[in-house]
Amino acid sequence: MTPERLTYFTSKKVGKAIWDYQMLKEGDKVLMAVSGGKDSLCLLRIMKERIKFVPIYYEVTACYVDMGFEWVNKDSLVRHLENEGLPYIIAQPPSGWNNKGDYNCFWCSWNRRKSLFNLAHEKGFTKIVFAHHMDDIIETMLLNLFFNGEICTMTPYQELFEGRLAIIRPLAYVEEVELARLASMLSLPVVSSLCPNSMTSKRTLVKNMVRELKKHNKNVKKNIFRSVKRVRHEYLLEHTVSLLSKILLLG
């Protein structure tokens, strides 16, 4: 498959997610989080190409939050952003962030998001784009199920601050392996993560688990993703207990 064909098929999945969840509307000011990883660089390219033919007008500005990590070649990333031809912003993390200290994935992510939210408020952006893909969504659900005892995950569309801002995830229908292939075929300057937590996190554990399950069922990822939208409330424990209580009271 050629890079053009793969880009086309990936863009179709992005377009379907945008349509299904009504992610974008006329006049939106979109702030797209770019980390330099394969997912955000692929999505940036797709979003740039889609602007040319979609029937609505919206602005896209890329944003890299410089957390000060030495393994990120910021100069290379900036050159790539300039070559893509979209406006971009190099933002700083909130005061109090220290990349030399003992930090974890949650604390790093929280600081990145706070920086993006502050920027959106200051510049009047209406949407923030994250490059979370299908694997991220199902892994988050399993993480919450196994380690927090609850059924929830990140959603493709999430309104915040009474609707003044929304987070959108246009890669919701795209698997990680597709993005890895696309990034390679497009020769994107992907930043390899050398984060000390990248291979020891609980997410890596769940990722390996799903990989093993896929050996037995090739549709396991799609099935987990669909299950979030097909919850049968009548078979959930709380509903069952409530129903039994009503039956006993009536009896």
Secondary structure, 3 states (H helix, E strand, C coil): CCHHHHHHHHHHHHHHHHHHCCCCCCCCEEEEECCCCHHHHHHHHHHHHHCCCCCCCCEEEEEEECCCCCCCCHHHHHHHHHHHCCCEEEECCCCCCCCCCCCCHHHHHHHHHHHHHHHHHHHCCCEEECCCCHHHHHHHHHHHHHHHCCCCCCCCEEEECCCCEEEECCCCCCCHHHHHHHHHHCCCCCCCCCCCCCCCCHHHHHHHHHHHHHCCCCCHHHHHHHHHHCCCHHHCHHHHHHHHHHHHHHC
